[in-house]
Amino acid sequence: MVSNMPSDRSNDRRLERVAYFNGEIVPESQAVVPFRDRGFKYGDAVFDMTRTFGHRIFKLQEHLDRFYNSLAYVRIDPGITKEEMRDATLEVVEQNLKLLGDEDDYWIGQRVSRGVDLVGGDMWATDGGPTVIIECTPLPLGPRARLYRDGIDVWIPSTRRVSPEALSPRAKSHNYLNLIMADMEAKEYNPEAWAILLDNRGFLTEGIGSNIFVVKDGVAYTPKAQFVLGGISRETAIELAHEIDLDVVETDLDMFDATTSDEVFLTSTSLCICPVATVQGSKVGDGQVPGPVTKALMDAYVDFVDFDWVGQYLKRLED
């Protein structure tokens, strides 16, 4: 029996975000990746993420530069130029802004896999070209708001970071299982903990989407870029440190450095800069969250983007 009631599917569609999918901008529900896609089957894909501040995209060009370096490293040709990727990203965000609250912001991601395996083909035969996706999703401001009040609990698990001799961490690939296993281990200790992994030499590297800095005697230290994904937020923090006359040293850091530091903070796309309260269950420094150096960098970051993202997070504690 056919209902005479008007369908509200068109209204639902207007409330659905859109994504770029292999040359077209379509509703997210239509951006469906086949199960034989190599990104799903093997993690044979790369991606990058940025965010908006007050609905303005942050350092899109720098993120695309890193994205295309990742593509070159894993030898995937996305089939579109960096400029075309930029224009498509801007279009996706523009079309989705109408669905975003005035006080919310987006994570924005570009993802490219090598493509879909050809049935009956050999290991490298694909059915068509690469899979190309551009998407955005609201930032998790509510779930992460307390981190700016209480600080992050960092746990350093036994799981070690994949060595650069095996796979360079400087490429942002879909191969996140190493980081996920480490984070799961950390959360067995503390469900709220964030993992920062050691490398095979026993030095600090990074976590899922986050870089670590430690502060000692007025100097900030961070792991060498060779051993971590050089986050755009990490680079921004280093640039801002120079502007406020804070020395930053890229060097090997171990557990001793982390547990005897005056301050520790993480940088990431969504968090920007966020203070760390504990490392391995021990209070960092005198327990002030954030510490004075971290606070100065956070203030400089707010001024740089001309948007109070710290207040944006903290407001969610009141909601």
Secondary structure in CASP SS format (residue, H / E / C, confidence):
PFRMAT SS
TARGET T0000
AUTHOR 0000-0000-0000
METHOD secondary structure of the structure
MODEL  1
M C 1.00
V C 1.00
S C 1.00
N C 1.00
M C 1.00
P C 1.00
S C 1.00
D C 1.00
R H 1.00
S H 1.00
N H 1.00
D H 1.00
R H 1.00
R H 1.00
L C 1.00
E C 1.00
R C 1.00
V E 1.00
A E 1.00
Y E 1.00
F E 1.00
N C 1.00
G C 1.00
E E 1.00
I E 1.00
V E 1.00
P E 1.00
E H 1.00
S H 1.00
Q H 1.00
A C 1.00
V C 1.00
V C 1.00
P C 1.00
F C 1.00
R C 1.00
D E 1.00
R H 1.00
G H 1.00
F H 1.00
K H 1.00
Y H 1.00
G C 1.00
D C 1.00
A E 1.00
V E 1.00
F E 1.00
D E 1.00
M E 1.00
T E 1.00
R E 1.00
T E 1.00
F E 1.00
G C 1.00
H C 1.00
R E 1.00
I E 1.00
F C 1.00
K C 1.00
L H 1.00
Q H 1.00
E H 1.00
H H 1.00
L H 1.00
D H 1.00
R H 1.00
F H 1.00
Y H 1.00
N H 1.00
S H 1.00
L H 1.00
A H 1.00
Y H 1.00
V H 1.00
R C 1.00
I C 1.00
D C 1.00
P C 1.00
G C 1.00
I C 1.00
T C 1.00
K H 1.00
E H 1.00
E H 1.00
M H 1.00
R H 1.00
D H 1.00
A H 1.00
T H 1.00
L H 1.00
E H 1.00
V H 1.00
V H 1.00
E H 1.00
Q H 1.00
N H 1.00
L H 1.00
K H 1.00
L H 1.00
L C 1.00
G C 1.00
D C 1.00
E C 1.00
D C 1.00
D C 1.00
Y E 1.00
W E 1.00
I E 1.00
G E 1.00
Q E 1.00
R E 1.00
V E 1.00
S E 1.00
R C 1.00
G C 1.00
V E 1.00
D E 1.00
L C 1.00
V C 1.00
G C 1.00
G C 1.00
D C 1.00
M C 1.00
W C 1.00
A C 1.00
T E 1.00
D C 1.00
G C 1.00
G C 1.00
P C 1.00
T E 1.00
V E 1.00
I E 1.00
I E 1.00
E E 1.00
C E 1.00
T E 1.00
P E 1.00
L C 1.00
P C 1.00
L H 1.00
G H 1.00
P H 1.00
R H 1.00
A C 1.00
R C 1.00
L H 1.00
Y H 1.00
R H 1.00
D H 1.00
G C 1.00
I E 1.00
D E 1.00
V E 1.00
W E 1.00
I C 1.00
P C 1.00
S C 1.00
T C 1.00
R E 1.00
R C 1.00
V C 1.00
S C 1.00
P C 1.00
E C 1.00
A C 1.00
L C 1.00
S C 1.00
P C 1.00
R C 1.00
A C 1.00
K C 1.00
S E 1.00
H C 1.00
N C 1.00
Y C 1.00
L H 1.00
N H 1.00
L H 1.00
I H 1.00
M H 1.00
A H 1.00
D H 1.00
M H 1.00
E H 1.00
A H 1.00
K H 1.00
E H 1.00
Y H 1.00
N C 1.00
P C 1.00
E C 1.00
A C 1.00
W E 1.00
A E 1.00
I C 1.00
L C 1.00
L E 1.00
D C 1.00
N C 1.00
R C 1.00
G C 1.00
F C 1.00
L E 1.00
T C 1.00
E E 1.00
G E 1.00
I C 1.00
G C 1.00
S E 1.00
N E 1.00
I E 1.00
F E 1.00
V E 1.00
V E 1.00
K E 1.00
D C 1.00
G C 1.00
V E 1.00
A E 1.00
Y E 1.00
T E 1.00
P C 1.00
K C 1.00
A H 1.00
Q H 1.00
F H 1.00
V C 1.00
L C 1.00
G C 1.00
G C 1.00
I H 1.00
S H 1.00
R H 1.00
E H 1.00
T H 1.00
A H 1.00
I H 1.00
E H 1.00
L H 1.00
A H 1.00
H H 1.00
E H 1.00
I C 1.00
D C 1.00
L C 1.00
D C 1.00
V E 1.00
V E 1.00
E E 1.00
T C 1.00
D C 1.00
L C 1.00
D C 1.00
M H 1.00
F H 1.00
D H 1.00
A H 1.00
T H 1.00
T C 1.00
S C 1.00
D C 1.00
E E 1.00
V E 1.00
F E 1.00
L E 1.00
T E 1.00
S E 1.00
T C 1.00
S C 1.00
L C 1.00
C E 1.00
I E 1.00
C E 1.00
P E 1.00
V E 1.00
A E 1.00
T E 1.00
V E 1.00
Q C 1.00
G C 1.00
S E 1.00
K E 1.00
V C 1.00
G C 1.00
D C 1.00
G C 1.00
Q C 1.00
V C 1.00
P C 1.00
G C 1.00
P H 1.00
V H 1.00
T H 1.00
K H 1.00
A H 1.00
L H 1.00
M H 1.00
D H 1.00
A H 1.00
Y H 1.00
V H 1.00
D H 1.00
F H 1.00
V H 1.00
D C 1.00
F C 1.00
D C 1.00
W H 1.00
V H 1.00
G H 1.00
Q H 1.00
Y H 1.00
L H 1.00
K H 1.00
R C 1.00
L C 1.00
E C 1.00
D C 1.00
END
